[in-house]
Structures are given as structure tokens and as C-alpha cells.
Amino acid sequence: MSLRVGLGYDVHALGADRPLVLGGVPVEGPGLLGHSDADVVAHAVADALLGAAGLPDLGTIVPATDEQYRDADSLVLLRGVAERVAAAGWAVTNVDVVVSAEAPRLAPHVATMGATLGAAVGAPVGVKAKRGEGVGAVGRGEAIAAWAVALLETPEVTGAR
């Protein structure tokens, strides 16, 4: 069998004067600072997929120095990443995500985030919310971070199931 695993991570500081979007879902709270919409969850998923496929990271594909990506919808970027992964000969099996924020409370949004991300990548996406427990920038309520693990397989493996 041909399977590949990728790990993605992203963190952005809170404080932007724009809506907070996590996993493609609008959430009550201050926005995140960043060149695009700063959706840390979608960015972590994108990097996990790209890493598993052996492709360059999201910052290389969508550089923060390129004005065409200013305030870009990260879900649109994630769909583009999923297309690149498929073009490289890989199928997404599943993705697992942990998002960490002191506030707002994210547990009520994880099912919607998973469904939204799953539709974008074409595979199941599980999302779990955690708190920073007072530790570091996340724990002090200064930032939100996300980690994602993606499993990819070759279409031959997918078809054999």
C-alpha cells in the first residue's frame, strides 16, 4: 500500500478588525492578524495535505508578499490545495485537527468546522477544540493555534477497498 502522512501547524495573533473564521466557519470573537483571512485551522489542514503529498508548504504556494492573496478566503485556498494533491496522484483518506484557543469557546463549532473542511478536501475531517490553560500566547488569549494530521493514499489503494 502507498500511504503518506503529513503534519500541519499554524498560529495567528488575535486583534484584527475583521471577522474570526476558523475551519471556514464564522465564530464570535476578534479576528486573527494575517495576510489572508488568517484561518489557522484551514491553513494547518492545507500544510498537512501538502506535506503528505511532498509538495511545497502553503506559504510557498500562497506567499504573504503577493497582494492577490490579501484577505483571501482560506477555504478557497484549501480547495486549491486539495486539487494540487489530487493532481499529484494522491487521495485524501482523512484529516484530524486540534485547534487551541483560550476564547472564544469552540466546542459548539467543531462539527460544522469538520463538515465544512471535509467538503473542501473531499474526505472526513475531525476537529477537536482545546484550551491553552494559561500557557503561552494561546493560553493568555493572544493567539489561536491549530495542528492537523492528514493521511493520503494512492488511488490504487483507494480503489482496492
VMD Tcl script that builds the backbone (N, CA, C; Angstrom):
set m [mol new atoms 483]
animate dup $m
set s [atomselect $m all]
$s set {name element resname resid chain x y z} {
  {N N MET 1 A 0.844 -1.187 0.000}
  {CA C MET 1 A 0.000 0.000 0.000}
  {C C MET 1 A 0.877 1.235 0.000}
  {N N SER 2 A 0.351 2.272 -0.628}
  {CA C SER 2 A 1.060 3.539 -0.655}
  {C C SER 2 A 0.291 4.554 0.173}
  {N N LEU 3 A 0.779 4.808 1.374}
  {CA C LEU 3 A 0.160 5.770 2.283}
  {C C LEU 3 A 1.188 6.811 2.666}
  {N N ARG 4 A 0.739 8.038 2.873}
  {CA C ARG 4 A 1.618 9.128 3.318}
  {C C ARG 4 A 0.902 9.923 4.395}
  {N N VAL 5 A 1.636 10.370 5.391}
  {CA C VAL 5 A 1.107 11.183 6.481}
  {C C VAL 5 A 1.784 12.544 6.444}
  {N N GLY 6 A 1.005 13.598 6.689}
  {CA C GLY 6 A 1.560 14.945 6.747}
  {C C GLY 6 A 1.070 15.656 7.991}
  {N N LEU 7 A 1.912 16.540 8.511}
  {CA C LEU 7 A 1.590 17.325 9.698}
  {C C LEU 7 A 1.574 18.797 9.320}
  {N N GLY 8 A 0.524 19.502 9.742}
  {CA C GLY 8 A 0.437 20.938 9.509}
  {C C GLY 8 A 0.238 21.679 10.808}
  {N N TYR 9 A 0.736 22.911 10.859}
  {CA C TYR 9 A 0.615 23.751 12.053}
  {C C TYR 9 A 0.477 25.192 11.600}
  {N N ASP 10 A -0.327 25.959 12.330}
  {CA C ASP 10 A -0.390 27.396 12.092}
  {C C ASP 10 A -0.808 28.091 13.371}
  {N N VAL 11 A -0.391 29.325 13.517}
  {CA C VAL 11 A -0.761 30.160 14.653}
  {C C VAL 11 A -0.870 31.603 14.162}
  {N N HIS 12 A -1.869 32.306 14.635}
  {CA C HIS 12 A -2.023 33.731 14.326}
  {C C HIS 12 A -2.444 34.461 15.586}
  {N N ALA 13 A -1.986 35.697 15.709}
  {CA C ALA 13 A -2.356 36.543 16.843}
  {C C ALA 13 A -3.772 37.084 16.656}
  {N N LEU 14 A -4.467 37.228 17.766}
  {CA C LEU 14 A -5.790 37.858 17.766}
  {C C LEU 14 A -5.627 39.374 17.704}
  {N N GLY 15 A -6.665 40.046 17.234}
  {CA C GLY 15 A -6.644 41.503 17.270}
  {C C GLY 15 A -6.959 42.197 15.965}
  {N N ALA 16 A -7.282 41.451 14.936}
  {CA C ALA 16 A -7.613 42.084 13.657}
  {C C ALA 16 A -9.046 42.604 13.679}
  {N N ASP 17 A -9.253 43.688 12.973}
  {CA C ASP 17 A -10.591 44.272 12.853}
  {C C ASP 17 A -11.309 43.620 11.673}
  {N N ARG 18 A -11.619 42.357 11.838}
  {CA C ARG 18 A -12.345 41.584 10.829}
  {C C ARG 18 A -12.957 40.381 11.520}
  {N N PRO 19 A -13.858 39.689 10.848}
  {CA C PRO 19 A -14.494 38.517 11.472}
  {C C PRO 19 A -13.480 37.406 11.753}
  {N N LEU 20 A -13.744 36.658 12.813}
  {CA C LEU 20 A -12.960 35.469 13.138}
  {C C LEU 20 A -13.538 34.304 12.353}
  {N N VAL 21 A -12.696 33.664 11.548}
  {CA C VAL 21 A -13.099 32.496 10.763}
  {C C VAL 21 A -12.146 31.362 11.109}
  {N N LEU 22 A -12.724 30.221 11.513}
  {CA C LEU 22 A -11.937 29.046 11.861}
  {C C LEU 22 A -12.546 27.830 11.171}
  {N N GLY 23 A -11.730 27.126 10.410}
  {CA C GLY 23 A -12.231 25.966 9.687}
  {C C GLY 23 A -13.315 26.340 8.696}
  {N N GLY 24 A -13.253 27.571 8.175}
  {CA C GLY 24 A -14.243 28.048 7.222}
  {C C GLY 24 A -15.544 28.501 7.853}
  {N N VAL 25 A -15.596 28.544 9.181}
  {CA C VAL 25 A -16.833 28.862 9.906}
  {C C VAL 25 A -16.669 30.188 10.656}
  {N N PRO 26 A -17.579 31.137 10.452}
  {CA C PRO 26 A -17.529 32.374 11.248}
  {C C PRO 26 A -17.810 32.060 12.718}
  {N N VAL 27 A -16.981 32.611 13.603}
  {CA C VAL 27 A -17.086 32.369 15.039}
  {C C VAL 27 A -17.080 33.729 15.733}
  {N N GLU 28 A -17.869 33.866 16.786}
  {CA C GLU 28 A -17.899 35.102 17.565}
  {C C GLU 28 A -16.535 35.357 18.152}
  {N N GLY 29 A -16.025 36.566 18.013}
  {CA C GLY 29 A -14.753 36.916 18.626}
  {C C GLY 29 A -13.931 37.802 17.721}
  {N N PRO 30 A -12.838 38.341 18.255}
  {CA C PRO 30 A -11.967 39.199 17.450}
  {C C PRO 30 A -11.275 38.391 16.360}
  {N N GLY 31 A -11.008 39.042 15.243}
  {CA C GLY 31 A -10.357 38.373 14.122}
  {C C GLY 31 A -8.882 38.122 14.370}
  {N N LEU 32 A -8.303 37.334 13.505}
  {CA C LEU 32 A -6.888 37.000 13.577}
  {C C LEU 32 A -6.083 37.856 12.612}
  {N N LEU 33 A -4.890 38.233 13.023}
  {CA C LEU 33 A -3.986 39.008 12.175}
  {C C LEU 33 A -3.344 38.079 11.152}
  {N N GLY 34 A -3.298 38.514 9.904}
  {CA C GLY 34 A -2.669 37.718 8.860}
  {C C GLY 34 A -2.952 38.312 7.502}
  {N N HIS 35 A -2.228 37.869 6.507}
  {CA C HIS 35 A -2.366 38.401 5.151}
  {C C HIS 35 A -3.680 37.965 4.513}
  {N N SER 36 A -4.010 36.683 4.635}
  {CA C SER 36 A -5.300 36.201 4.120}
  {C C SER 36 A -6.328 36.431 5.220}
  {N N ASP 37 A -7.376 35.616 5.280}
  {CA C ASP 37 A -8.344 35.743 6.376}
  {C C ASP 37 A -7.805 35.148 7.677}
  {N N ALA 38 A -6.601 34.575 7.630}
  {CA C ALA 38 A -5.874 34.062 8.798}
  {C C ALA 38 A -6.574 32.882 9.478}
  {N N ASP 39 A -7.286 32.071 8.709}
  {CA C ASP 39 A -7.970 30.894 9.241}
  {C C ASP 39 A -6.926 29.830 9.576}
  {N N VAL 40 A -6.479 29.807 10.839}
  {CA C VAL 40 A -5.406 28.901 11.257}
  {C C VAL 40 A -5.765 27.435 11.052}
  {N N VAL 41 A -7.033 27.098 11.184}
  {CA C VAL 41 A -7.455 25.706 11.039}
  {C C VAL 41 A -7.307 25.274 9.578}
  {N N ALA 42 A -7.830 26.061 8.656}
  {CA C ALA 42 A -7.706 25.737 7.230}
  {C C ALA 42 A -6.244 25.719 6.801}
  {N N HIS 43 A -5.431 26.635 7.349}
  {CA C HIS 43 A -4.006 26.671 6.994}
  {C C HIS 43 A -3.276 25.425 7.485}
  {N N ALA 44 A -3.577 24.975 8.694}
  {CA C ALA 44 A -2.942 23.765 9.217}
  {C C ALA 44 A -3.326 22.546 8.377}
  {N N VAL 45 A -4.597 22.464 7.992}
  {CA C VAL 45 A -5.053 21.353 7.147}
  {C C VAL 45 A -4.335 21.402 5.801}
  {N N ALA 46 A -4.231 22.583 5.214}
  {CA C ALA 46 A -3.563 22.714 3.916}
  {C C ALA 46 A -2.110 22.244 4.006}
  {N N ASP 47 A -1.392 22.671 5.049}
  {CA C ASP 47 A 0.004 22.257 5.174}
  {C C ASP 47 A 0.143 20.761 5.444}
  {N N ALA 48 A -0.799 20.170 6.178}
  {CA C ALA 48 A -0.762 18.725 6.394}
  {C C ALA 48 A -0.926 17.982 5.069}
  {N N LEU 49 A -1.870 18.426 4.248}
  {CA C LEU 49 A -2.087 17.800 2.947}
  {C C LEU 49 A -0.873 17.970 2.042}
  {N N LEU 50 A -0.350 19.193 1.990}
  {CA C LEU 50 A 0.807 19.457 1.134}
  {C C LEU 50 A 2.025 18.651 1.572}
  {N N GLY 51 A 2.243 18.576 2.880}
  {CA C GLY 51 A 3.382 17.814 3.390}
  {C C GLY 51 A 3.281 16.335 3.059}
  {N N ALA 52 A 2.093 15.773 3.227}
  {CA C ALA 52 A 1.902 14.355 2.924}
  {C C ALA 52 A 2.134 14.069 1.448}
  {N N ALA 53 A 1.763 15.013 0.594}
  {CA C ALA 53 A 1.924 14.819 -0.853}
  {C C ALA 53 A 3.329 15.161 -1.332}
  {N N GLY 54 A 4.172 15.665 -0.437}
  {CA C GLY 54 A 5.535 16.031 -0.833}
  {C C GLY 54 A 5.584 17.314 -1.643}
  {N N LEU 55 A 4.597 18.185 -1.437}
  {CA C LEU 55 A 4.524 19.452 -2.164}
  {C C LEU 55 A 5.004 20.591 -1.272}
  {N N PRO 56 A 5.326 21.753 -1.862}
  {CA C PRO 56 A 5.748 22.899 -1.042}
  {C C PRO 56 A 4.657 23.328 -0.067}
  {N N ASP 57 A 5.053 23.998 1.019}
  {CA C ASP 57 A 4.095 24.437 2.031}
  {C C ASP 57 A 3.212 25.576 1.523}
  {N N LEU 58 A 2.152 25.869 2.294}
  {CA C LEU 58 A 1.173 26.882 1.891}
  {C C LEU 58 A 1.809 28.252 1.705}
  {N N GLY 59 A 2.754 28.621 2.571}
  {CA C GLY 59 A 3.414 29.920 2.454}
  {C C GLY 59 A 4.227 30.069 1.180}
  {N N THR 60 A 4.685 28.969 0.625}
  {CA C THR 60 A 5.410 28.999 -0.647}
  {C C THR 60 A 4.434 29.123 -1.808}
  {N N ILE 61 A 3.332 28.382 -1.736}
  {CA C ILE 61 A 2.333 28.399 -2.811}
  {C C ILE 61 A 1.541 29.703 -2.812}
  {N N VAL 62 A 1.218 30.204 -1.622}
  {CA C VAL 62 A 0.403 31.407 -1.457}
  {C C VAL 62 A 1.194 32.377 -0.574}
  {N N PRO 63 A 2.202 33.046 -1.128}
  {CA C PRO 63 A 3.063 33.883 -0.295}
  {C C PRO 63 A 2.343 35.128 0.246}
  {N N ALA 64 A 2.664 35.479 1.480}
  {CA C ALA 64 A 2.075 36.670 2.108}
  {C C ALA 64 A 2.539 37.957 1.434}
  {N N THR 65 A 3.543 37.866 0.585}
  {CA C THR 65 A 4.029 39.043 -0.142}
  {C C THR 65 A 3.227 39.306 -1.410}
  {N N ASP 66 A 2.343 38.385 -1.776}
  {CA C ASP 66 A 1.547 38.515 -3.009}
  {C C ASP 66 A 0.198 39.149 -2.680}
  {N N GLU 67 A -0.026 40.339 -3.168}
  {CA C GLU 67 A -1.242 41.097 -2.859}
  {C C GLU 67 A -2.525 40.422 -3.349}
  {N N GLN 68 A -2.433 39.541 -4.322}
  {CA C GLN 68 A -3.660 38.871 -4.787}
  {C C GLN 68 A -4.274 37.994 -3.700}
  {N N TYR 69 A -3.482 37.662 -2.668}
  {CA C TYR 69 A -3.990 36.826 -1.585}
  {C C TYR 69 A -4.377 37.618 -0.338}
  {N N ARG 70 A -4.312 38.946 -0.394}
  {CA C ARG 70 A -4.720 39.756 0.758}
  {C C ARG 70 A -6.195 39.499 1.049}
  {N N ASP 71 A -6.490 39.159 2.300}
  {CA C ASP 71 A -7.852 38.867 2.770}
  {C C ASP 71 A -8.501 37.692 2.036}
  {N N ALA 72 A -7.687 36.821 1.429}
  {CA C ALA 72 A -8.213 35.668 0.687}
  {C C ALA 72 A -8.984 34.729 1.612}
  {N N ASP 73 A -10.004 34.117 1.075}
  {CA C ASP 73 A -10.796 33.115 1.781}
  {C C ASP 73 A -9.966 31.832 1.848}
  {N N SER 74 A -9.575 31.430 3.046}
  {CA C SER 74 A -8.709 30.261 3.207}
  {C C SER 74 A -9.375 28.960 2.784}
  {N N LEU 75 A -10.696 28.918 2.783}
  {CA C LEU 75 A -11.394 27.722 2.306}
  {C C LEU 75 A -11.192 27.562 0.793}
  {N N VAL 76 A -11.176 28.673 0.078}
  {CA C VAL 76 A -10.892 28.640 -1.361}
  {C C VAL 76 A -9.457 28.168 -1.577}
  {N N LEU 77 A -8.535 28.666 -0.763}
  {CA C LEU 77 A -7.138 28.227 -0.866}
  {C C LEU 77 A -7.017 26.737 -0.566}
  {N N LEU 78 A -7.765 26.263 0.433}
  {CA C LEU 78 A -7.730 24.845 0.795}
  {C C LEU 78 A -8.261 23.974 -0.345}
  {N N ARG 79 A -9.322 24.420 -0.997}
  {CA C ARG 79 A -9.824 23.656 -2.159}
  {C C ARG 79 A -8.753 23.553 -3.237}
  {N N GLY 80 A -8.021 24.637 -3.459}
  {CA C GLY 80 A -6.929 24.629 -4.426}
  {C C GLY 80 A -5.826 23.660 -4.028}
  {N N VAL 81 A -5.533 23.587 -2.737}
  {CA C VAL 81 A -4.539 22.640 -2.233}
  {C C VAL 81 A -5.018 21.211 -2.476}
  {N N ALA 82 A -6.284 20.940 -2.190}
  {CA C ALA 82 A -6.834 19.594 -2.415}
  {C C ALA 82 A -6.726 19.211 -3.890}
  {N N GLU 83 A -6.935 20.169 -4.772}
  {CA C GLU 83 A -6.790 19.902 -6.212}
  {C C GLU 83 A -5.337 19.587 -6.557}
  {N N ARG 84 A -4.395 20.309 -5.970}
  {CA C ARG 84 A -2.964 20.041 -6.210}
  {C C ARG 84 A -2.580 18.637 -5.735}
  {N N VAL 85 A -3.098 18.269 -4.564}
  {CA C VAL 85 A -2.812 16.945 -4.005}
  {C C VAL 85 A -3.347 15.858 -4.940}
  {N N ALA 86 A -4.564 16.034 -5.429}
  {CA C ALA 86 A -5.153 15.064 -6.367}
  {C C ALA 86 A -4.344 15.013 -7.665}
  {N N ALA 87 A -3.918 16.177 -8.162}
  {CA C ALA 87 A -3.131 16.222 -9.396}
  {C C ALA 87 A -1.780 15.528 -9.219}
  {N N ALA 88 A -1.281 15.487 -7.983}
  {CA C ALA 88 A -0.016 14.807 -7.702}
  {C C ALA 88 A -0.214 13.297 -7.527}
  {N N GLY 89 A -1.459 12.826 -7.676}
  {CA C GLY 89 A -1.727 11.388 -7.638}
  {C C GLY 89 A -2.141 10.839 -6.288}
  {N N TRP 90 A -2.583 11.712 -5.371}
  {CA C TRP 90 A -2.967 11.281 -4.033}
  {C C TRP 90 A -4.439 11.522 -3.765}
  {N N ALA 91 A -5.026 10.665 -2.951}
  {CA C ALA 91 A -6.402 10.825 -2.477}
  {C C ALA 91 A -6.353 11.036 -0.972}
  {N N VAL 92 A -7.141 11.985 -0.491}
  {CA C VAL 92 A -7.189 12.250 0.951}
  {C C VAL 92 A -8.044 11.171 1.612}
  {N N THR 93 A -7.490 10.490 2.590}
  {CA C THR 93 A -8.223 9.477 3.341}
  {C C THR 93 A -8.975 10.120 4.492}
  {N N ASN 94 A -8.252 10.895 5.300}
  {CA C ASN 94 A -8.883 11.642 6.390}
  {C C ASN 94 A -7.912 12.676 6.928}
  {N N VAL 95 A -8.458 13.614 7.706}
  {CA C VAL 95 A -7.663 14.642 8.356}
  {C C VAL 95 A -8.159 14.753 9.793}
  {N N ASP 96 A -7.240 14.953 10.720}
  {CA C ASP 96 A -7.581 15.171 12.121}
  {C C ASP 96 A -6.957 16.486 12.554}
  {N N VAL 97 A -7.739 17.322 13.251}
  {CA C VAL 97 A -7.310 18.673 13.605}
  {C C VAL 97 A -7.533 18.929 15.091}
  {N N VAL 98 A -6.585 19.635 15.699}
  {CA C VAL 98 A -6.761 20.191 17.042}
  {C C VAL 98 A -6.590 21.696 16.916}
  {N N VAL 99 A -7.577 22.448 17.418}
  {CA C VAL 99 A -7.484 23.906 17.443}
  {C C VAL 99 A -7.488 24.344 18.893}
  {N N SER 100 A -6.562 25.242 19.241}
  {CA C SER 100 A -6.403 25.657 20.624}
  {C C SER 100 A -6.622 27.160 20.751}
  {N N ALA 101 A -7.588 27.514 21.614}
  {CA C ALA 101 A -7.910 28.916 21.877}
  {C C ALA 101 A -8.400 29.043 23.306}
  {N N GLU 102 A -7.996 30.081 23.977}
  {CA C GLU 102 A -8.499 30.326 25.329}
  {C C GLU 102 A -9.941 30.813 25.246}
  {N N ALA 103 A -10.217 31.633 24.251}
  {CA C ALA 103 A -11.568 32.135 23.968}
  {C C ALA 103 A -11.577 32.514 22.497}
  {N N PRO 104 A -12.679 32.411 21.829}
  {CA C PRO 104 A -13.995 32.015 22.318}
  {C C PRO 104 A -14.090 30.496 22.512}
  {N N ARG 105 A -15.204 30.074 23.064}
  {CA C ARG 105 A -15.469 28.648 23.262}
  {C C ARG 105 A -15.731 28.022 21.888}
  {N N LEU 106 A -14.929 27.049 21.495}
  {CA C LEU 106 A -15.001 26.496 20.136}
  {C C LEU 106 A -15.766 25.184 20.039}
  {N N ALA 107 A -15.975 24.487 21.144}
  {CA C ALA 107 A -16.637 23.179 21.099}
  {C C ALA 107 A -17.966 23.204 20.328}
  {N N PRO 108 A -18.797 24.238 20.468}
  {CA C PRO 108 A -20.060 24.230 19.720}
  {C C PRO 108 A -19.890 24.315 18.200}
  {N N HIS 109 A -18.675 24.641 17.732}
  {CA C HIS 109 A -18.448 24.852 16.302}
  {C C HIS 109 A -17.696 23.713 15.619}
  {N N VAL 110 A -17.178 22.748 16.387}
  {CA C VAL 110 A -16.289 21.752 15.787}
  {C C VAL 110 A -16.978 20.866 14.749}
  {N N ALA 111 A -18.226 20.499 14.952}
  {CA C ALA 111 A -18.919 19.655 13.964}
  {C C ALA 111 A -19.084 20.397 12.640}
  {N N THR 112 A -19.442 21.672 12.711}
  {CA C THR 112 A -19.599 22.469 11.489}
  {C C THR 112 A -18.258 22.673 10.807}
  {N N MET 113 A -17.210 22.920 11.598}
  {CA C MET 113 A -15.871 23.057 11.016}
  {C C MET 113 A -15.476 21.773 10.284}
  {N N GLY 114 A -15.688 20.633 10.921}
  {CA C GLY 114 A -15.331 19.363 10.299}
  {C C GLY 114 A -16.073 19.124 9.001}
  {N N ALA 115 A -17.367 19.422 8.989}
  {CA C ALA 115 A -18.168 19.238 7.772}
  {C C ALA 115 A -17.718 20.193 6.675}
  {N N THR 116 A -17.436 21.441 7.040}
  {CA C THR 116 A -17.017 22.451 6.063}
  {C C THR 116 A -15.655 22.096 5.474}
  {N N LEU 117 A -14.716 21.728 6.328}
  {CA C LEU 117 A -13.389 21.331 5.854}
  {C C LEU 117 A -13.458 20.048 5.039}
  {N N GLY 118 A -14.278 19.095 5.491}
  {CA C GLY 118 A -14.431 17.833 4.761}
  {C C GLY 118 A -14.949 18.044 3.355}
  {N N ALA 119 A -15.900 18.963 3.206}
  {CA C ALA 119 A -16.421 19.279 1.866}
  {C C ALA 119 A -15.323 19.884 0.995}
  {N N ALA 120 A -14.438 20.664 1.598}
  {CA C ALA 120 A -13.363 21.311 0.833}
  {C C ALA 120 A -12.295 20.322 0.388}
  {N N VAL 121 A -11.989 19.313 1.221}
  {CA C VAL 121 A -10.913 18.369 0.880}
  {C C VAL 121 A -11.427 17.052 0.311}
  {N N GLY 122 A -12.726 16.824 0.411}
  {CA C GLY 122 A -13.306 15.608 -0.153}
  {C C GLY 122 A -13.076 14.364 0.685}
  {N N ALA 123 A -12.949 14.535 1.998}
  {CA C ALA 123 A -12.715 13.395 2.894}
  {C C ALA 123 A -13.133 13.798 4.302}
  {N N PRO 124 A -13.314 12.808 5.189}
  {CA C PRO 124 A -13.687 13.137 6.569}
  {C C PRO 124 A -12.614 13.973 7.269}
  {N N VAL 125 A -13.071 14.981 8.017}
  {CA C VAL 125 A -12.175 15.807 8.823}
  {C C VAL 125 A -12.747 15.871 10.235}
  {N N GLY 126 A -11.961 15.423 11.201}
  {CA C GLY 126 A -12.349 15.523 12.599}
  {C C GLY 126 A -11.690 16.741 13.222}
  {N N VAL 127 A -12.438 17.478 14.025}
  {CA C VAL 127 A -11.901 18.680 14.673}
  {C C VAL 127 A -12.145 18.579 16.175}
  {N N LYS 128 A -11.105 18.884 16.945}
  {CA C LYS 128 A -11.214 18.918 18.402}
  {C C LYS 128 A -10.770 20.282 18.885}
  {N N ALA 129 A -11.475 20.823 19.895}
  {CA C ALA 129 A -11.130 22.124 20.468}
  {C C ALA 129 A -10.466 21.920 21.829}
  {N N LYS 130 A -9.420 22.665 22.071}
  {CA C LYS 130 A -8.699 22.628 23.349}
  {C C LYS 130 A -8.448 24.056 23.804}
  {N N ARG 131 A -8.156 24.198 25.095}
  {CA C ARG 131 A -7.787 25.492 25.650}
  {C C ARG 131 A -6.281 25.517 25.890}
  {N N GLY 132 A -5.738 26.710 25.990}
  {CA C GLY 132 A -4.313 26.873 26.269}
  {C C GLY 132 A -3.968 26.773 27.733}
  {N N GLU 133 A -4.980 26.702 28.607}
  {CA C GLU 133 A -4.772 26.527 30.044}
  {C C GLU 133 A -3.800 27.540 30.637}
  {N N GLY 134 A -3.824 28.777 30.111}
  {CA C GLY 134 A -2.993 29.841 30.654}
  {C C GLY 134 A -1.540 29.809 30.233}
  {N N VAL 135 A -1.167 28.880 29.359}
  {CA C VAL 135 A 0.226 28.715 28.958}
  {C C VAL 135 A 0.471 29.356 27.595}
  {N N GLY 136 A 1.512 30.177 27.500}
  {CA C GLY 136 A 1.921 30.765 26.231}
  {C C GLY 136 A 0.927 31.764 25.676}
  {N N ALA 137 A 1.165 32.174 24.435}
  {CA C ALA 137 A 0.320 33.176 23.778}
  {C C ALA 137 A -1.124 32.704 23.641}
  {N N VAL 138 A -1.321 31.425 23.369}
  {CA C VAL 138 A -2.687 30.893 23.260}
  {C C VAL 138 A -3.361 30.946 24.623}
  {N N GLY 139 A -2.684 30.502 25.647}
  {CA C GLY 139 A -3.247 30.480 26.989}
  {C C GLY 139 A -3.530 31.860 27.561}
  {N N ARG 140 A -2.767 32.857 27.106}
  {CA C ARG 140 A -3.008 34.230 27.546}
  {C C ARG 140 A -4.097 34.918 26.725}
  {N N GLY 141 A -4.657 34.200 25.727}
  {CA C GLY 141 A -5.704 34.779 24.892}
  {C C GLY 141 A -5.191 35.736 23.838}
  {N N GLU 142 A -3.920 35.597 23.472}
  {CA C GLU 142 A -3.302 36.476 22.478}
  {C C GLU 142 A -3.310 35.867 21.072}
  {N N ALA 143 A -3.534 34.563 20.967}
  {CA C ALA 143 A -3.415 33.874 19.681}
  {C C ALA 143 A -4.297 32.634 19.668}
  {N N ILE 144 A -4.476 32.103 18.469}
  {CA C ILE 144 A -5.142 30.815 18.261}
  {C C ILE 144 A -4.203 29.969 17.409}
  {N N ALA 145 A -4.065 28.693 17.762}
  {CA C ALA 145 A -3.176 27.789 17.038}
  {C C ALA 145 A -3.938 26.541 16.611}
  {N N ALA 146 A -3.439 25.893 15.571}
  {CA C ALA 146 A -4.054 24.651 15.098}
  {C C ALA 146 A -2.983 23.701 14.580}
  {N N TRP 147 A -3.224 22.411 14.824}
  {CA C TRP 147 A -2.376 21.326 14.324}
  {C C TRP 147 A -3.274 20.379 13.537}
  {N N ALA 148 A -2.755 19.842 12.439}
  {CA C ALA 148 A -3.533 18.899 11.637}
  {C C ALA 148 A -2.631 17.768 11.162}
  {N N VAL 149 A -3.210 16.583 11.087}
  {CA C VAL 149 A -2.537 15.418 10.526}
  {C C VAL 149 A -3.421 14.904 9.391}
  {N N ALA 150 A -2.811 14.661 8.238}
  {CA C ALA 150 A -3.555 14.165 7.078}
  {C C ALA 150 A -2.989 12.821 6.635}
  {N N LEU 151 A -3.875 11.936 6.248}
  {CA C LEU 151 A -3.481 10.654 5.676}
  {C C LEU 151 A -3.897 10.647 4.214}
  {N N LEU 152 A -2.925 10.397 3.340}
  {CA C LEU 152 A -3.182 10.293 1.909}
  {C C LEU 152 A -2.877 8.874 1.453}
  {N N GLU 153 A -3.532 8.470 0.382}
  {CA C GLU 153 A -3.253 7.166 -0.214}
  {C C GLU 153 A -3.302 7.299 -1.720}
  {N N THR 154 A -2.670 6.341 -2.383}
  {CA C THR 154 A -2.723 6.344 -3.842}
  {C C THR 154 A -4.108 5.887 -4.289}
  {N N PRO 155 A -4.561 6.329 -5.444}
  {CA C PRO 155 A -5.874 5.904 -5.927}
  {C C PRO 155 A -6.005 4.387 -6.034}
  {N N GLU 156 A -4.903 3.690 -6.290}
  {CA C GLU 156 A -4.962 2.228 -6.383}
  {C C GLU 156 A -5.398 1.634 -5.044}
  {N N VAL 157 A -4.877 2.193 -3.960}
  {CA C VAL 157 A -5.250 1.726 -2.631}
  {C C VAL 157 A -6.714 2.060 -2.363}
  {N N THR 158 A -7.108 3.288 -2.717}
  {CA C THR 158 A -8.490 3.734 -2.522}
  {C C THR 158 A -9.455 2.812 -3.271}
  {N N GLY 159 A -9.114 2.476 -4.511}
  {CA C GLY 159 A -9.992 1.632 -5.320}
  {C C GLY 159 A -10.048 0.199 -4.838}
  {N N ALA 160 A -9.027 -0.238 -4.104}
  {CA C ALA 160 A -8.986 -1.623 -3.635}
  {C C ALA 160 A -9.886 -1.875 -2.450}
  {N N ARG 161 A -10.377 -0.841 -1.839}
  {CA C ARG 161 A -11.197 -1.011 -0.634}
  {C C ARG 161 A -12.606 -1.364 -0.955}
}
mol reanalyze $m
mol bondsrecalc $m
mol representation Tube
mol addrep $m
